């Protein structure tokens, strides 16, 4: 949890708003003002978990597969907090389920509830992973979660309209990370199958 919190905060500080924090470095510690990036938290928690499990001499993949449904559920419920807070909002639209957010500095208008898109997607992934866990044949649950999470995140990023740091070749850094995670998960799965 500590590594995840640190990773989420540092990603925000160094990528999304570095100029601000360079001028006001003490604000880095004002966690109650918000400013966390889920992929930074994931990377921090992953590195911390790898180090901890090595120290304890525990198998990483066994724990990763065991925890994957909890990751999906936690992320999905976490996006509900984004919805109620009004952050991570989507582009304007006129769809029947569009939502008007009362967020500071946000122009009025109905928008895609991208947070709810992420919540419903990830809850679907959660139930799928639970189903796969019951299978008699072992499945790479963690890798499946990574692939499905990355796909869901790419969908969400397509509709988002909030500032998420500078774009790279027209895509947010979260989109590039999602593409990278999807590719790495697929390659890892292919290599592990080939090794067997």
C-alpha positions as CSV (number, residue, x, y, z in Angstrom):
1,X,0.0,0.0,0.0
2,X,2.8,2.4,0.9
3,X,4.6,1.7,-2.4
4,X,1.4,2.1,-4.3
5,X,0.6,5.4,-2.7
6,X,4.1,6.7,-3.3
7,X,4.1,5.6,-7.0
8,X,0.7,7.2,-7.6
9,X,1.7,10.5,-6.1
10,X,5.2,10.6,-7.7
11,X,3.7,9.9,-11.2
12,X,1.3,12.8,-10.7
13,X,4.1,15.1,-9.5
14,X,6.7,14.4,-12.1
15,X,4.5,13.9,-15.1
16,X,1.2,15.7,-14.8
17,X,2.2,18.9,-12.9
18,X,6.0,19.0,-12.4
19,X,6.3,22.8,-13.0
20,X,3.9,23.5,-10.2
21,X,5.5,21.2,-7.7
22,X,9.0,22.5,-8.6
23,X,7.8,25.9,-7.5
24,X,5.9,24.6,-4.4
25,X,7.7,21.4,-3.3
26,X,6.0,21.2,0.1
27,X,2.7,20.7,-1.7
28,X,3.9,17.3,-2.8
29,X,3.1,16.2,0.8
30,X,-0.4,17.6,0.7
31,X,-2.1,14.4,-0.2
32,X,-5.5,15.6,0.9
33,X,-5.5,17.9,-2.2
34,X,-5.6,14.9,-4.5
35,X,-3.2,14.2,-7.3
36,X,-2.7,10.5,-7.8
37,X,-2.2,8.4,-11.0
38,X,-3.4,4.8,-10.9
39,X,-0.7,3.5,-13.2
40,X,2.0,5.1,-11.0
41,X,0.3,3.3,-8.0
42,X,0.3,0.1,-9.9
43,X,4.0,0.3,-10.8
44,X,4.9,1.2,-7.3
45,X,2.8,-1.5,-5.7
46,X,4.1,-4.1,-8.3
47,X,7.8,-3.2,-7.5
48,X,7.1,-3.2,-3.8
49,X,5.3,-6.6,-4.0
50,X,8.1,-8.2,-6.1
51,X,10.7,-7.1,-3.5
52,X,8.6,-8.2,-0.6
53,X,7.8,-11.6,-2.1
54,X,11.5,-12.2,-2.9
55,X,12.4,-11.3,0.7
56,X,9.8,-13.8,2.0
57,X,10.7,-16.3,-0.7
58,X,7.1,-16.5,-1.9
59,X,6.1,-17.3,-5.6
60,X,5.2,-14.0,-7.3
61,X,2.9,-15.6,-10.0
62,X,0.9,-17.5,-7.4
63,X,0.2,-14.4,-5.4
64,X,-0.4,-12.3,-8.6
65,X,-3.0,-14.7,-9.9
66,X,-4.7,-14.9,-6.4
67,X,-4.9,-11.1,-6.1
68,X,-6.0,-10.3,-9.7
69,X,-9.8,-10.4,-9.0
70,X,-9.2,-8.0,-6.1
71,X,-7.3,-5.7,-8.4
72,X,-10.2,-5.6,-10.8
73,X,-12.8,-5.0,-8.0
74,X,-10.6,-2.4,-6.3
75,X,-10.0,-0.4,-9.5
76,X,-13.7,-0.6,-10.5
77,X,-14.9,0.7,-7.1
78,X,-12.2,3.3,-7.1
79,X,-13.6,4.8,-10.3
80,X,-16.9,5.3,-8.5
81,X,-15.0,7.7,-6.2
82,X,-13.8,9.5,-9.4
83,X,-17.4,9.7,-10.5
84,X,-18.7,11.2,-7.3
85,X,-15.7,13.6,-7.1
86,X,-16.2,14.7,-10.7
87,X,-12.7,14.1,-11.9
88,X,-11.6,11.9,-14.8
89,X,-14.6,13.2,-16.8
90,X,-15.4,12.5,-20.4
91,X,-16.0,14.6,-23.5
92,X,-19.2,16.4,-24.1
93,X,-22.0,14.2,-25.6
94,X,-25.8,14.1,-26.0
95,X,-26.3,10.5,-25.1
96,X,-29.2,9.5,-22.8
97,X,-26.8,8.5,-20.0
98,X,-24.6,11.7,-20.3
99,X,-23.9,13.4,-17.0
100,X,-23.4,17.0,-16.1
101,X,-20.5,17.4,-13.6
102,X,-20.2,20.4,-11.3
103,X,-16.4,20.4,-11.3
104,X,-14.4,23.6,-10.5
105,X,-13.4,25.3,-13.8
106,X,-15.3,22.8,-16.0
107,X,-17.6,24.3,-18.5
108,X,-21.2,23.2,-18.2
109,X,-22.5,20.5,-20.5
110,X,-23.4,16.9,-20.5
111,X,-20.4,14.5,-20.7
112,X,-19.5,10.8,-21.1
113,X,-19.4,9.2,-17.6
114,X,-16.1,7.7,-18.3
115,X,-15.6,6.7,-14.7
116,X,-18.7,4.6,-14.9
117,X,-17.6,3.0,-18.1
118,X,-14.4,1.9,-16.3
119,X,-16.4,0.7,-13.3
120,X,-18.8,-1.5,-15.3
121,X,-16.0,-2.8,-17.5
122,X,-13.8,-3.7,-14.5
123,X,-16.7,-5.3,-12.6
124,X,-17.4,-7.5,-15.6
125,X,-13.7,-8.4,-15.6
126,X,-13.9,-9.2,-11.9
127,X,-16.7,-11.7,-12.4
128,X,-15.0,-13.2,-15.4
129,X,-11.8,-13.8,-13.3
130,X,-13.8,-15.4,-10.5
131,X,-15.3,-17.7,-13.1
132,X,-11.9,-18.6,-14.5
133,X,-10.5,-19.2,-11.0
134,X,-13.0,-22.1,-10.6
135,X,-11.7,-23.8,-13.8
136,X,-9.9,-27.1,-13.2
137,X,-7.2,-26.1,-15.7
138,X,-4.8,-23.4,-14.3
139,X,-5.2,-20.0,-16.0
140,X,-2.8,-17.0,-16.0
141,X,-5.4,-14.9,-14.2
142,X,-3.1,-12.0,-13.6
143,X,-2.1,-11.8,-17.2
144,X,-5.7,-12.0,-18.3
145,X,-6.5,-9.2,-15.9
146,X,-3.7,-7.0,-17.3
147,X,-4.9,-7.5,-20.9
148,X,-8.5,-6.8,-20.1
149,X,-7.7,-3.9,-17.9
150,X,-5.5,-2.3,-20.6
151,X,-8.2,-2.7,-23.2
152,X,-10.8,-1.2,-20.8
153,X,-8.4,1.7,-20.0
154,X,-7.9,2.4,-23.7
155,X,-11.6,2.6,-24.2
156,X,-12.0,5.0,-21.2
157,X,-9.0,7.1,-22.4
158,X,-10.7,7.5,-25.8
159,X,-13.6,9.3,-24.2
160,X,-11.8,11.3,-21.5
161,X,-11.5,15.1,-21.7
162,X,-9.7,16.0,-18.5
163,X,-6.0,17.0,-18.4
164,X,-3.7,14.1,-17.9
165,X,-0.3,15.6,-18.7
166,X,1.2,16.2,-22.1
167,X,0.2,13.9,-24.9
168,X,2.7,11.8,-26.8
169,X,1.9,11.5,-30.5
170,X,-1.7,12.3,-29.8
171,X,-2.2,9.8,-27.0
172,X,-2.1,10.2,-23.2
173,X,0.7,8.6,-21.3
174,X,-2.0,6.2,-19.8
175,X,-2.9,5.1,-23.3
176,X,0.7,4.4,-24.1
177,X,1.1,2.5,-20.8
178,X,-2.0,0.5,-21.5
179,X,-0.7,-0.5,-25.0
180,X,2.7,-1.4,-23.4
181,X,1.0,-3.5,-20.6
182,X,-1.2,-5.3,-23.2
183,X,1.8,-6.1,-25.3
184,X,4.0,-7.3,-22.4
185,X,1.2,-9.4,-21.0
186,X,0.6,-11.1,-24.3
187,X,4.3,-11.7,-24.9
188,X,4.7,-13.1,-21.3
189,X,1.8,-15.4,-21.8
190,X,3.2,-16.6,-25.2
191,X,6.7,-17.1,-23.8
192,X,5.4,-19.0,-20.7
193,X,3.4,-21.3,-22.9
194,X,6.3,-21.9,-25.2
195,X,8.6,-22.7,-22.3
196,X,6.2,-25.5,-21.2
